Amino acid sequence: MAVYANSFGFREPYQVLVDPTIIQDSMKYKMDLIIMLERTLQGKAKPMITQCCIRHLYATDNQPLINLAKTFERRRCNHSISDDPLSSLECMLSVVIPSEDAPIPNKHRYVVATDDQDMREKFREYPGVPGIHIVRSVMVLDQISDATSRWRENQEKGKLRSGLKDKPASKKRKRDEDDDEEMKDGDGSGSESDDQSTSGAPEKRELAAKEALKKKKIYGKQKQPNPLSVMRKKKKPPTKVPAKTSKEGAGGEQSKTKRKRKRTHANSGSATGDTKDVSRDTAAQTEI
């Protein structure tokens, strides 16, 4: 029903035009006709019946069917009561489609509920007429007919063509309008204004092209990660520097640890000679 609502303007409560066949089948399968119609259409429904159709039910002498039909809203078909009633197909067709030349055939937006196969095929020839029927105690909404789908396509093409016609044939670009304004702003001499406009137009175009390049987004550029989401690098422990033994730099500063150098005395030879003489004297005394 969304298709009919968008294309043909159907709205709730849906006006459902019923015929005697679907009323008989609903009684046969013990179905609540109003509840099943609302469930099938997924919205509120207002069942209606024509004067000729209810006269056909009077001829059956089935009181439960007549009582059920009386609860529905009566749709006047303007057919003479004195004569014999028209068939259900002729009566409902005159109500749903009063004139075939109308821009919208189903002007009052009726939903046709019938189990008559001939009636169903007849209404499928016209666009914008949804149908309902019962199949094995299940109420079903008919698929969209070919006439309805063709009518929708033609309407969409017509909207497209009308939009193209309404659009102006030629539109001046903003750049051309700026050039025209510069031409008008001259001091009256045509040659000077022409020279200014011709010289200024390329410069403006270059500036506009540069600004467009600046504004244009560069896709695929590698982005830097979020600094708050990146782990910090761990600091390495400081390494011990060994003590230097040599002098540092050009200042001549000595290292803290100095080597002790041994000094040789000049009288080291005389001292050794004296010790040798003393040892000889002591050895001689011991022998005595």
KEDREN-867130 format. One record per residue (C-alpha): residue in one letter; chain; x, y, z. Coordinates in pm, whole numbers, plus 50000, padded with zeros to 5 digits. Example, Ala and Ser with C-alpha at 12.3 -4.5 7.8 and 13.67 -1.06 7.14 Angstrom:
<pts>
(A A (51230 49550 50780))
(S A (51367 49894 50714))
</pts>
This chain:
<pts>
(M A (50000 50000 50000))
(A A (50299 50231 50031))
(V A (50327 50233 49652))
(Y A (49964 50336 49612))
(A A (50001 50597 49886))
(N A (50305 50760 49723))
(S A (50189 50740 49361))
(F A (49809 50772 49385))
(G A (49747 50943 49721))
(F A (49580 50659 49914))
(R A (49533 50731 50284))
(E A (49367 50585 50592))
(P A (49095 50486 50643))
(Y A (49106 50291 50317))
(Q A (48772 50271 50135))
(V A (48720 49902 50056))
(L A (48446 49821 49808))
(V A (48326 49461 49873))
(D A (48112 49237 49655))
(P A (47883 48942 49752))
(T A (48145 48674 49672))
(I A (48397 48784 49934))
(I A (48124 48823 50195))
(Q A (48012 48465 50130))
(D A (48369 48331 50153))
(S A (48435 48516 50479))
(M A (48124 48357 50630))
(K A (48229 48020 50491))
(Y A (48574 48033 50653))
(K A (48437 48202 50971))
(M A (48651 48512 50926))
(D A (48591 48857 51073))
(L A (48590 49054 50750))
(I A (48671 49398 50896))
(I A (48961 49274 51111))
(M A (49109 49076 50822))
(L A (49083 49374 50587))
(E A (49270 49598 50832))
(R A (49535 49331 50887))
(T A (49586 49288 50511))
(L A (49602 49662 50438))
(Q A (49805 49734 50755))
(G A (49577 50024 50840))
(K A (49224 50124 50920))
(A A (48965 50013 50664))
(K A (48612 50132 50589))
(P A (48415 49858 50406))
(M A (48151 49978 50161))
(I A (47891 49804 49945))
(T A (47687 49927 49648))
(Q A (47310 49922 49622))
(C A (47310 49664 49341))
(C A (47538 49424 49534))
(I A (47319 49425 49843))
(R A (47015 49359 49625))
(H A (47190 49045 49501))
(L A (47229 48937 49865))
(Y A (46857 48997 49927))
(A A (46783 48754 49645))
(T A (46976 48474 49823))
(D A (46752 48489 50134))
(N A (47060 48430 50353))
(Q A (46988 48639 50660))
(P A (47340 48623 50820))
(L A (47494 48757 50496))
(I A (47232 49032 50475))
(N A (47291 49132 50838))
(L A (47668 49150 50781))
(A A (47622 49359 50464))
(K A (47395 49603 50648))
(T A (47680 49691 50887))
(F A (47885 49827 50596))
(E A (47855 50179 50460))
(R A (47615 50205 50164))
(R A (47763 50340 49839))
(R A (47501 50488 49608))
(C A (47552 50374 49252))
(N A (47263 50589 49111))
(H A (47113 50290 48932))
(S A (46734 50264 48907))
(I A (46574 50058 49182))
(S A (46267 49970 48978))
(D A (46464 49778 48716))
(D A (46664 49462 48773))
(P A (46999 49523 48951))
(L A (47311 49536 48740))
(S A (47575 49269 48776))
(S A (47838 49322 49045))
(L A (48106 49381 48781))
(E A (47912 49649 48593))
(C A (47798 49825 48907))
(M A (48140 49834 49079))
(L A (48317 49929 48756))
(S A (48089 50231 48711))
(V A (48162 50339 49069))
(V A (48540 50286 49069))
(I A (48609 50415 48717))
(P A (48337 50664 48619))
(S A (48530 50784 48310))
(E A (48829 50626 48141))
(D A (48952 50962 48007))
(A A (49020 51098 48357))
(P A (49388 51164 48446))
(I A (49350 50937 48750))
(P A (49110 50649 48675))
(N A (49039 50559 49039))
(K A (48957 50913 49149))
(H A (48797 50821 49484))
(R A (49078 50571 49566))
(Y A (48875 50255 49621))
(V A (49021 49917 49714))
(V A (48827 49637 49540))
(A A (48771 49322 49750))
(T A (48630 49035 49543))
(D A (48676 48662 49482))
(D A (48537 48673 49129))
(Q A (48824 48596 48890))
(D A (48671 48785 48596))
(M A (48625 49096 48810))
(R A (48983 49078 48936))
(E A (49126 49055 48583))
(K A (48907 49344 48466))
(F A (49019 49582 48741))
(R A (49386 49492 48684))
(E A (49360 49656 48342))
(Y A (49331 49998 48511))
(P A (49616 50165 48705))
(G A (49583 50251 49071))
(V A (49320 49992 49170))
(P A (49443 49761 49451))
(G A (49267 49426 49485))
(I A (49201 49186 49773))
(H A (49087 48824 49756))
(I A (49073 48514 49977))
(V A (49284 48203 49905))
(R A (49222 47899 50129))
(S A (49101 48097 50429))
(V A (49386 48352 50390))
(M A (49322 48710 50276))
(V A (49580 48834 50026))
(L A (49658 49171 49868))
(D A (49711 49142 49492))
(Q A (50046 49224 49338))
(I A (50091 49550 49152))
(S A (49951 49518 48803))
(D A (50143 49594 48484))
(A A (49914 49891 48411))
(T A (49999 50044 48750))
(S A (50375 50000 48702))
(R A (50361 50153 48351))
(W A (50161 50449 48479))
(R A (50419 50512 48753))
(E A (50708 50504 48506))
(N A (50534 50751 48275))
(Q A (50468 50986 48565))
(E A (50833 50977 48672))
(K A (50950 51048 48316))
(G A (50705 51337 48291))
(K A (50838 51491 48612))
(L A (51193 51462 48482))
(R A (51108 51628 48152))
(S A (50918 51910 48319))
(G A (51215 51973 48548))
(L A (51449 52000 48250))
(K A (51214 52239 48068))
(D A (51179 52468 48369))
(K A (51556 52497 48400))
(P A (51692 52804 48210))
(A A (51879 52724 47889))
(S A (52194 52921 47970))
(K A (52326 53049 48299))
(K A (52614 53290 48326))
(R A (52890 53177 48548))
(K A (53003 53392 48834))
(R A (53336 53453 48668))
(D A (53168 53593 48357))
(E A (52946 53817 48569))
(D A (53253 53958 48745))
(D A (53413 54031 48409))
(D A (53098 54211 48294))
(E A (53095 54424 48609))
(E A (53457 54524 48549))
(M A (53367 54626 48197))
(K A (53088 54852 48326))
(D A (53300 55010 48601))
(G A (53531 55183 48348))
(D A (53557 55561 48317))
(G A (53391 55572 47974))
(S A (53682 55488 47745))
(G A (53623 55154 47584))
(S A (53986 55077 47505))
(E A (54113 55132 47859))
(S A (53836 54925 48014))
(D A (53897 54644 47766))
(D A (54268 54641 47848))
(Q A (54200 54631 48222))
(S A (53943 54353 48192))
(T A (54163 54139 47967))
(S A (54467 54187 48189))
(G A (54278 54130 48515))
(A A (54086 53819 48408))
(P A (54386 53578 48388))
(E A (54520 53699 48723))
(K A (54185 53639 48889))
(R A (54164 53297 48735))
(E A (54507 53205 48866))
(L A (54418 53326 49216))
(A A (54091 53135 49208))
(A A (54273 52819 49096))
(K A (54528 52853 49379))
(E A (54255 52902 49640))
(A A (54069 52599 49507))
(L A (54383 52388 49542))
(K A (54431 52509 49899))
(K A (54071 52431 49992))
(K A (54078 52093 49821))
(K A (54123 51811 50065))
(I A (54420 51584 50012))
(Y A (54312 51224 50053))
(G A (54552 50945 50137))
(K A (54786 51167 50337))
(Q A (54960 50986 50620))
(K A (54856 51124 50956))
(Q A (55064 51133 51271))
(P A (54944 50922 51565))
(N A (54781 51077 51867))
(P A (55060 51167 52112))
(L A (54840 51077 52410))
(S A (54785 50722 52283))
(V A (55154 50647 52213))
(M A (55364 50480 52483))
(R A (55650 50684 52614))
(K A (56004 50559 52564))
(K A (56170 50418 52872))
(K A (56476 50608 52991))
(K A (56802 50412 52990))
(P A (57005 50406 53316))
(P A (57317 50628 53305))
(T A (57640 50446 53220))
(K A (57946 50482 53445))
(V A (58232 50669 53284))
(P A (58581 50534 53373))
(A A (58828 50772 53532))
(K A (59069 50931 53289))
(T A (59442 50902 53364))
(S A (59564 51148 53107))
(K A (59527 51520 53113))
(E A (59190 51650 52989))
(G A (59161 51912 52721))
(A A (59388 52196 52644))
(G A (59361 52349 52992))
(G A (59613 52100 53132))
(E A (59396 51990 53427))
(Q A (59522 51668 53584))
(S A (59298 51376 53680))
(K A (59199 51329 54043))
(T A (59393 51000 54080))
(K A (59769 51056 54030))
(R A (60037 50795 54003))
(K A (60328 50801 54248))
(R A (60656 50793 54064))
(K A (60972 50652 54218))
(R A (61271 50879 54252))
(T A (61631 50749 54230))
(H A (61891 50908 54468))
(A A (62241 51008 54354))
(N A (62431 50856 54654))
(S A (62270 50515 54622))
(G A (62609 50359 54522))
(S A (62800 50496 54828))
(A A (62532 50376 55062))
(T A (62566 50019 54938))
(G A (62945 50028 54981))
(D A (62921 50136 55346))
(T A (62688 49853 55428))
(K A (62927 49601 55280))
(D A (63216 49728 55508))
(V A (63005 49711 55820))
(S A (62911 49350 55751))
(R A (63282 49254 55716))
(D A (63374 49412 56054))
(T A (63101 49225 56232))
(A A (63213 48892 56079))
(A A (63574 48949 56199))
(Q A (63468 49027 56554))
(T A (63269 48709 56581))
(E A (63569 48495 56481))
(I A (63783 48647 56763))
</pts>
